[in-house]
Amino acid sequence: MLERQKEIVVEVGKYLFERGFTQLSGGNISVRDPQTNLVAIKPSGVAYGVMKPEDIIIVDINGNVVEGSLSPSIETGMHTGVYRNRPDVNAVIHCHTPYVIAWSLKNEPYIPTVTVSQYVTNGAIKVAPLEGAGSPNLAKAAVETLGPDYAIGLKGHGLLACGPDMKWALEAALVTEDAAKIACTCKAMGGETCFFDKELGDMEGFDALARIAGL
């Protein structure tokens, strides 16, 4: 069931782990099948370096386990909450990226963006308030903060990125961490940061960026 979606979760998990975007088993990834509304999601406590497609859990849109012997991610509620609220989204990534976490602890409402990140994240990157990991409050805060956008910071926790497919969600995660890294570096050097408030995130803009990047 959802064999290709399971493979995508494993492939992207290993990619993020190798880039230092997450550690051991931290963070979570999911892919929704728009035909069945079922979701393939990372299991809880399984390290990315050893995770296999058969480890991936299938849940319904409300988080009920449909297939799999392991426990689904503790953030399943956050993933399914995004899917219920955003029918345009078919992939979600949550990872514990260091620069997003560092910037979020400044108590700023936004992560300053650069031009590249706006094309993918849909404008300024908002930061959700601090809530307990795996809690219903975190899921609610994340969904509300995300709104129509494709990436947000989670205060003291990491980032949440999504998209109509995994390619978009992954790019949103990468450019969000890059934007936070630039902001943190700028502040450390004594510079000022700002964010663009013009929303540039549209399909035409993303397609142009993808062509430039060779995606």
C-alpha positions in Angstrom: 0.0 0.0 0.0 1.4 3.4 -1.1 4.7 1.8 -1.9 6.1 4.7 -3.8 5.1 7.1 -1.1 6.9 4.9 1.5 10.1 5.0 -0.7 9.9 8.8 -0.9 9.7 9.2 2.9 12.8 7.0 3.2 14.7 8.8 0.5 14.0 12.3 1.7 14.7 11.3 5.3 18.1 10.0 4.4 18.8 13.1 2.3 17.9 15.5 5.2 19.9 13.4 7.7 23.0 13.5 5.5 22.7 17.3 5.2 22.5 17.7 9.0 18.9 18.9 8.9 17.9 16.3 11.4 19.6 13.9 13.9 19.1 10.2 14.6 15.3 9.8 14.5 14.3 13.4 15.0 11.8 15.1 12.8 9.2 13.5 10.5 8.2 13.3 6.9 4.9 12.3 5.2 3.4 12.0 1.8 -0.3 11.9 1.1 -1.9 10.0 -1.7 -4.6 12.3 -3.1 -6.6 9.4 -4.6 -7.2 7.6 -1.3 -6.4 10.4 1.2 -4.1 8.0 3.0 -0.8 9.2 4.4 2.6 7.5 4.5 4.5 8.8 7.5 7.7 8.1 9.3 7.5 5.8 12.3 8.5 7.1 15.8 11.9 6.3 17.1 13.4 4.8 13.9 16.7 6.4 12.8 16.9 7.8 9.3 20.1 5.9 8.6 18.5 2.5 9.0 14.9 3.3 8.1 13.4 1.0 5.3 10.2 1.4 3.3 8.5 -1.5 5.2 9.0 0.6 8.4 6.8 3.4 7.1 3.3 3.7 8.6 0.1 4.3 6.7 -2.5 6.4 8.5 -5.8 7.9 7.4 -6.5 11.7 7.3 -7.4 11.6 11.0 -4.2 9.8 12.0 -5.7 6.4 12.5 -3.2 3.6 11.6 -4.2 1.7 8.5 -1.0 -0.3 8.0 2.2 -0.9 9.9 3.4 -2.5 13.1 5.4 0.4 14.5 4.1 3.5 16.1 3.5 6.5 13.8 5.4 9.7 14.5 4.4 11.7 17.5 3.8 14.6 15.2 1.2 12.7 13.1 -1.5 15.1 14.3 0.5 18.1 12.9 0.9 16.4 9.5 -2.8 15.3 9.2 -3.9 18.7 10.5 -2.1 20.3 7.6 -3.6 17.9 5.1 -7.1 18.4 6.4 -6.7 22.2 6.2 -4.8 22.3 2.9 -6.2 20.0 0.2 -3.5 21.4 -2.1 -0.7 19.9 0.0 0.5 16.3 -0.6 3.9 16.4 1.3 5.0 17.6 4.7 8.4 17.8 6.2 9.3 18.7 9.9 12.9 18.8 10.9 15.0 20.2 13.7 17.2 22.6 11.7 19.7 24.5 13.9 19.5 28.0 12.3 15.7 28.1 12.3 15.7 27.0 16.0 18.3 29.6 16.8 16.4 32.5 15.1 13.1 31.4 16.5 14.4 31.9 20.1 14.9 35.6 19.4 11.1 35.9 19.8 10.8 37.5 16.3 7.4 36.9 14.5 9.2 36.2 11.2 12.3 34.6 9.8 13.8 37.3 7.5 13.6 36.1 3.9 15.7 36.5 0.9 14.4 36.6 -2.7 15.0 32.9 -3.4 13.1 31.7 -0.3 10.1 33.9 -1.1 9.5 32.1 -4.4 9.0 28.8 -2.5 7.7 29.7 0.9 5.0 32.2 -0.3 6.5 35.3 1.2 7.7 36.1 4.8 8.3 33.0 6.9 6.2 33.1 10.1 7.2 31.5 13.4 4.6 29.5 15.4 4.6 29.9 19.2 6.3 27.4 21.5 4.3 24.3 22.3 5.1 20.9 23.5 6.4 18.4 20.9 3.7 16.0 19.8 1.0 17.9 21.5 -2.4 18.9 20.1 -1.5 22.5 20.9 1.5 22.3 18.6 -0.5 20.8 15.8 -3.1 23.5 16.1 -0.5 26.3 16.3 1.4 25.0 13.3 -1.7 24.7 11.1 -3.0 28.2 12.1 0.4 29.8 11.6 1.0 28.1 8.3 -2.2 29.3 6.7 -1.8 29.3 2.9 2.0 29.4 3.1 4.6 26.6 2.4 6.9 26.9 5.4 7.0 28.2 8.9 9.4 28.1 11.9 8.4 26.3 15.1 9.7 28.2 18.1 12.5 26.3 19.8 11.7 23.2 17.7 12.6 23.5 14.0 10.6 24.1 10.8 7.6 22.8 9.0 7.5 22.8 5.2 4.9 21.5 2.8 3.9 21.5 -0.8 1.8 20.0 -3.6 4.6 17.4 -3.9 7.8 16.4 -2.1 10.0 18.4 -4.5 8.3 21.6 -3.4 8.2 20.7 0.3 11.9 19.8 0.3 12.8 23.0 -1.5 10.8 25.0 1.0 12.6 23.3 3.9 16.0 23.9 2.3 15.5 27.6 1.6 13.9 28.2 5.0 17.0 26.9 6.8 19.2 28.9 4.4 17.2 32.1 5.1 17.6 31.6 8.9 21.3 30.9 8.4 21.7 34.1 6.5 19.7 36.0 9.2 21.7 34.6 12.1 25.0 35.2 10.3 24.0 38.8 9.5 23.1 39.5 13.1 26.3 37.9 14.4 28.3 40.3 12.1 26.4 43.3 13.5 24.2 43.8 10.5 20.5 44.5 10.3 18.0 42.1 8.8 14.7 42.7 7.1 12.1 40.6 5.4 10.2 41.2 2.2 6.5 41.5 2.7 5.5 41.2 -0.9 4.2 37.7 -1.6 6.1 36.3 -4.5 5.4 32.6 -4.0 3.5 31.4 -7.0 3.8 28.6 -9.4 5.3 30.8 -12.1 7.9 32.1 -9.7 8.8 28.6 -8.5 9.0 27.3 -12.0 11.4 30.1 -12.9 13.5 29.3 -9.8 13.5 25.6 -10.6 14.8 26.2 -14.1 17.6 28.4 -12.8 18.5 25.7 -10.2 18.3 22.9 -12.8 15.6 21.1 -10.8 
